[in-house]
Every structure is written in C-alpha cells, then in structure tokens.
Amino acid sequence: MITVVRFIFWVHVSMAVSGFVLSGVLAVWILRQADITHLSRNFWIWQRTVQWMTVVLGLAGTSLYLMGNRPKDPLHILYGALALLATLLLAGFGPDRDPRELLSGWSVNPKWILFGLEVFLWAMYGRGLTTGFAFRSMTAPKVTFHRRANSRESVDPTLFGWTGPQCKSRHETAGNGLLRTR
C-alpha cells in the first residue's frame, strides 16, 4: 500500500528528473535557432510544460517539507526557490510576447536571455537532484593511526581543501618523527 508521503515523494522525484531532461533539451533547442521568433509552437508548449512541472515540483516539495520530510542539505530548498524564480522570468517569453518590452530597452538579443534562463533552470534542476539525493562533498577522514612525519605516505588533510574541526590543530610532530594525533 502506498502512503500519501511516498506518493508525493515520487511525484517530486519524477517531476525533478523529467524537468531536468526537458529543460536541457529546450536549452539546446534555443541554441540551434537563429532568433526566438523562429521557435515553433511546439517549443512553447514544451516550455510551458516545464514551467508547470516546476510549479508542481515546488508544491510537492513544500508539502513534503510541511509533513516533516526535510532534505538533508538545506541548499536543496534554495535551488528549488531559484528554479521557481527562473520559471517566473521564463513566463515573460512566449510566441505572442515581445520580450523587449520586459527588458525595457536592453540592446541584448532575447535569444541569449532565453537561453541563459533555460540553462539556469536546467542547472537548478541538476543541483536540486544532487542535493535531494544527498550526494555530499568529501569530508576529511579521521586519522586513527600514526605515520612517520617525513614519509611520502604522510598526507596533510588541508592539502585537498578539507576543512572542519577534525582538521584543525589535530596533528603535531612528536620528537621521534611520528605524527601524533591529539
């Protein structure tokens, strides 16, 4: 039996994966056109579909959050909010709208603004997927054994950009040349 939370979770995940793929396809579609006036009606239908998918994704995510199922990484919420912002900005474009009115006199080709917003939306979907599935950056391992300080096997944890309380002032060289962990 499927629970309400599990159903909303799968709606959230399926919208995220579908939106990631479709927004990437739409970005390539924009790039292949000389001007946004040459974009077909099918493009704009798919564009509105991705926008509605983003709204449904946001509603499902908000529902999960309110039900107590919070993401492990709080940046996930930021990426979702930025995706909704990109969707709102993309709503200013369309087959019957002149984006120059929205841009109020900018001398930029609207194709590049549309492309940039679509790539940004694609990137927010991608970052949302990685933080939603809790792929974490590497953290420093705890040193639990002793090594010779002058050997080639000795590695300083800060060498790779590892930071955190486990790396600060934990190592000192004993008089005998061995690394000693405090």
C-alpha positions in Angstrom: 0.0 0.0 0.0 1.3 3.4 -1.0 1.2 6.2 1.6 0.5 9.8 0.8 4.0 10.9 1.7 5.5 8.3 -0.6 3.2 9.3 -3.4 4.1 13.0 -3.0 7.8 12.0 -2.9 7.6 10.1 -6.2 5.7 13.0 -7.8 8.5 15.2 -6.6 11.3 13.0 -7.9 9.6 12.3 -11.2 9.0 16.0 -11.9 12.6 16.7 -11.0 14.1 14.1 -13.3 11.7 15.0 -16.2 12.2 18.7 -15.7 16.0 18.3 -15.8 15.9 16.3 -19.0 13.3 18.6 -20.7 14.9 21.9 -19.7 18.2 20.6 -21.1 16.6 19.6 -24.4 14.9 23.1 -24.6 18.2 24.8 -24.0 19.7 23.0 -26.9 16.6 23.8 -29.0 17.0 27.5 -28.3 20.7 27.4 -29.1 20.0 25.9 -32.5 17.7 28.7 -33.6 18.9 32.0 -35.1 16.2 34.0 -33.3 13.4 33.3 -30.8 10.8 34.3 -33.4 11.8 31.1 -35.3 10.9 28.9 -32.4 8.0 26.7 -33.2 4.7 26.5 -31.4 5.8 23.0 -30.1 8.7 24.6 -28.4 6.5 27.0 -26.5 4.1 24.1 -25.5 7.1 22.2 -24.1 8.4 25.4 -22.4 5.0 25.9 -20.6 5.0 22.2 -19.7 8.4 22.5 -18.0 7.2 25.6 -16.2 4.1 23.8 -14.8 6.3 20.9 -13.9 8.4 23.2 -11.9 5.4 24.6 -10.1 4.1 21.1 -9.3 7.6 20.1 -8.1 7.7 23.1 -5.8 4.2 22.3 -4.4 5.2 18.7 -3.8 8.5 19.8 -2.2 6.7 22.2 0.1 4.1 19.6 1.0 6.9 17.2 1.9 8.7 19.9 4.0 5.5 20.7 5.9 4.9 17.0 6.6 8.3 16.8 8.3 10.3 15.2 5.4 13.1 17.8 5.2 16.0 17.4 2.8 19.4 16.5 4.3 21.0 19.5 2.6 19.3 22.9 3.2 20.7 24.1 -0.1 18.0 21.9 -1.7 15.4 24.5 -0.7 17.4 27.3 -2.2 17.8 25.5 -5.5 14.0 24.9 -5.6 13.3 28.6 -4.9 15.7 29.7 -7.6 14.1 27.3 -10.1 10.7 28.8 -9.4 12.3 32.3 -9.9 13.7 31.2 -13.3 10.3 29.8 -14.2 8.6 33.2 -13.4 11.2 35.0 -15.5 10.7 32.5 -18.4 7.0 33.2 -18.3 7.8 36.6 -19.8 8.7 34.9 -23.0 6.3 33.4 -25.5 5.2 33.3 -29.1 2.8 36.2 -28.7 5.0 38.3 -26.4 7.8 40.6 -27.3 10.5 40.1 -24.6 12.0 43.6 -25.4 9.0 45.1 -23.5 10.0 43.0 -20.5 13.6 44.1 -20.8 12.7 47.8 -21.3 15.2 48.9 -23.9 18.1 46.5 -23.4 20.1 46.0 -26.5 20.6 42.3 -26.0 19.3 39.6 -28.3 16.4 38.0 -26.4 17.6 34.5 -27.7 20.6 34.7 -25.3 18.5 35.8 -22.4 16.0 32.9 -23.0 18.9 30.5 -23.4 20.6 31.7 -20.2 17.4 31.4 -18.2 16.8 27.9 -19.6 20.3 26.8 -18.8 20.0 28.3 -15.3 16.7 26.4 -14.8 18.5 23.2 -16.0 21.4 23.8 -13.6 18.9 24.4 -10.7 17.2 21.1 -11.5 20.6 19.4 -11.6 21.7 20.8 -8.3 18.3 20.1 -6.7 18.7 16.4 -7.8 22.2 16.1 -6.3 21.3 17.7 -3.0 17.9 15.9 -2.9 19.7 12.5 -3.2 22.2 13.8 -0.6 25.4 13.5 -2.6 27.8 15.1 -0.3 31.2 16.6 -0.9 34.2 14.8 0.5 35.0 15.4 4.1 38.3 14.8 5.9 38.8 11.3 7.3 39.7 10.9 10.9 43.3 9.9 11.5 43.4 7.0 13.8 46.9 5.7 13.2 50.4 7.1 13.4 52.7 7.7 10.4 56.2 9.0 10.0 56.1 12.7 9.5 58.8 12.7 6.9 57.5 9.7 4.9 55.8 10.1 1.5 52.7 8.4 2.8 52.0 11.3 5.2 49.3 13.5 3.7 48.2 16.8 5.2 44.3 16.8 5.2 44.3 20.5 4.3 46.2 19.8 1.1 42.9 18.8 -0.6 40.9 21.7 0.8 39.4 19.6 3.6 38.4 21.8 6.4 36.4 21.4 9.6 37.0 20.8 13.2 38.6 17.4 12.6 41.4 19.0 10.6 42.3 22.0 12.8 45.3 21.5 15.0 44.9 17.8 15.3 48.4 16.8 14.1 51.7 17.6 15.6 55.1 16.1 15.1 56.5 14.2 18.1 60.2 14.4 18.8 60.7 10.9 17.2 59.4 12.0 13.7 56.0 10.3 14.1 52.7 12.2 13.5 50.8 12.3 16.8 47.1 12.9 16.8 45.7 15.0 19.7 
